[in-house]
Amino acid sequence: MAEDRTVERLDISVNTPAGPVTVPVDVPLHFVPVATIVSSMRRIGEAAQALEERDMVAHGAAISCKKGCAACCRMLIPLSAPEAFALADAIKAWPVDQREAALARVADARAQLERTGVLSQLYEIAESERQLDDDTFEPINRAYYALRLPCPFLVEEVCSIYDDRPAACRELLVTSPAELCQDLERNPIRPVPVPLRVGTVLALLWADLVGGPARFIPLPLALEWAERHRQEGGRSWQGREMLERALDKVWWYLSREVTARQRASQSSSSRGQARPRT
């Protein structure tokens, strides 16, 4: 079989809070759109997440999330711009009837969001030219979750875009009983720590490539956002250069995460050593 000379296989090694991982990725040797890098970043993120899961299991916990458990599919899921372009490309490749059914569900969700007044808030998130912070997202997240609106890509409680689902979906795992997820506002859940938020990495990459904020697009708007920004999505960058810029964001994020966990551990130890005065 002839060797593919349009890509280069690289082994990417990163140190995560749960240990080192090495992931093979195929890097295009030519100019490619940003959606091309999404799969490589997902593989790195999933390898890092697998170490966290293994660590939790080794300490006696069990991952509660299983196929058909779709309580989290009523949350507001954010995508980075590269993920939105990648999802749009994937759905365009579906058979016509499957694609039209998905678009109909997206339209239904959009109509419900418009009736409740949430849609305009989602558009503000998707198109904002300023960097939004958690304080801005929080009330919108709560308003969306209060609707208990199923994800438009959920079909009979099963994800129809599972292989192409956003990083935010892949990273949400819990070890608390699954039934507690039916009301995430009232019930305490135990999430599996996320060492690397791939959506954030990709959002930072997009901001680096085109300028502007690290943008997040609400999942119900992802397809129309990708279509509206099709010209930007069609731009291309040299594959090796884009990977290197993405890895800069990965290493920055992991360094920040390691530091945050060390501080949390030190704070916990300090509280444990504290003694009441007599």
MONORLIN-V248784 format. One record per backbone hydrogen bond with DSSP energy under -1.0 kcal/mol. CO is the residue of the C=O (numbers start at 1). NH is the residue of the N-H. E is the energy in kcal/mol with one decimal. If there is no record, write none. Layout:
co & nh & e
CO & NH & E
CO & NH & E
//
This chain:
co & nh & e
6 & 29 & -2.9
8 & 27 & -3.3
10 & 25 & -3.0
12 & 23 & -2.9
14 & 21 & -2.6
16 & 19 & -1.6
19 & 16 & -2.0
21 & 14 & -2.5
23 & 12 & -3.1
25 & 10 & -2.9
27 & 8 & -2.5
30 & 239 & -2.2
32 & 237 & -2.7
33 & 36 & -1.6
34 & 37 & -1.4
35 & 38 & -1.1
37 & 41 & -2.0
38 & 42 & -2.3
39 & 43 & -2.0
40 & 44 & -1.8
41 & 45 & -2.5
42 & 46 & -3.0
43 & 47 & -2.0
44 & 48 & -2.1
45 & 49 & -2.5
46 & 50 & -2.2
47 & 51 & -1.2
48 & 52 & -1.3
49 & 53 & -2.4
50 & 54 & -2.5
51 & 55 & -2.3
52 & 56 & -2.3
53 & 57 & -2.5
54 & 58 & -2.3
55 & 59 & -1.1
56 & 61 & -2.4
57 & 60 & -2.0
66 & 69 & -2.1
68 & 70 & -1.1
70 & 73 & -1.3
71 & 74 & -1.2
72 & 75 & -1.6
73 & 151 & -1.5
77 & 219 & -2.7
79 & 217 & -3.5
80 & 84 & -2.1
81 & 85 & -2.4
82 & 86 & -2.2
83 & 87 & -2.7
84 & 88 & -2.3
85 & 89 & -2.2
86 & 90 & -2.2
87 & 91 & -2.4
88 & 92 & -1.9
91 & 94 & -1.4
95 & 99 & -2.6
96 & 100 & -2.8
97 & 101 & -1.9
98 & 102 & -1.9
99 & 103 & -2.4
100 & 104 & -2.0
101 & 105 & -1.8
102 & 106 & -2.3
103 & 107 & -2.2
104 & 108 & -2.2
105 & 109 & -2.4
106 & 110 & -2.4
107 & 111 & -2.1
108 & 112 & -2.1
109 & 113 & -2.4
110 & 114 & -2.1
111 & 115 & -2.2
112 & 116 & -1.5
113 & 118 & -1.5
113 & 119 & -1.8
118 & 122 & -1.8
119 & 123 & -2.2
120 & 124 & -1.7
121 & 125 & -1.6
122 & 126 & -2.5
123 & 127 & -2.3
133 & 137 & -1.6
134 & 138 & -2.5
137 & 141 & -2.9
138 & 142 & -2.2
139 & 143 & -2.2
140 & 144 & -2.4
141 & 145 & -2.6
142 & 146 & -2.0
144 & 147 & -1.3
145 & 148 & -1.3
151 & 154 & -2.2
153 & 160 & -2.9
155 & 158 & -1.2
158 & 155 & -3.1
161 & 164 & -1.5
162 & 165 & -1.1
166 & 170 & -1.6
167 & 171 & -1.9
171 & 173 & -1.1
173 & 192 & -2.9
174 & 64 & -2.7
177 & 180 & -1.6
178 & 181 & -1.6
179 & 182 & -1.4
180 & 183 & -1.3
183 & 187 & -2.3
190 & 175 & -2.9
196 & 198 & -1.1
197 & 201 & -2.0
198 & 202 & -2.7
199 & 203 & -2.3
200 & 204 & -2.5
201 & 205 & -2.2
202 & 206 & -2.5
203 & 207 & -2.1
204 & 208 & -2.1
205 & 209 & -2.3
206 & 210 & -2.6
207 & 211 & -1.9
213 & 215 & -1.2
217 & 79 & -2.2
218 & 221 & -2.1
219 & 222 & -1.5
221 & 225 & -2.6
222 & 226 & -2.5
223 & 227 & -2.0
224 & 228 & -2.5
225 & 229 & -1.9
227 & 230 & -1.4
229 & 233 & -2.4
230 & 234 & -1.4
232 & 235 & -1.3
237 & 32 & -2.8
238 & 242 & -2.5
239 & 243 & -2.2
240 & 244 & -2.3
241 & 245 & -2.2
242 & 246 & -2.2
243 & 247 & -2.8
244 & 248 & -1.7
245 & 249 & -1.2
246 & 250 & -1.9
247 & 251 & -2.8
248 & 252 & -2.0
249 & 253 & -2.4
250 & 254 & -2.7
251 & 255 & -2.2
252 & 256 & -2.1
253 & 257 & -2.5
254 & 258 & -2.7
255 & 259 & -2.1
256 & 260 & -2.3
257 & 261 & -2.2
258 & 262 & -2.2
259 & 263 & -2.2
260 & 264 & -2.2
261 & 265 & -2.5
262 & 266 & -2.4
263 & 267 & -2.5
264 & 268 & -2.2
265 & 269 & -2.4
266 & 270 & -2.2
267 & 271 & -2.0
268 & 272 & -2.0
269 & 273 & -1.6
//
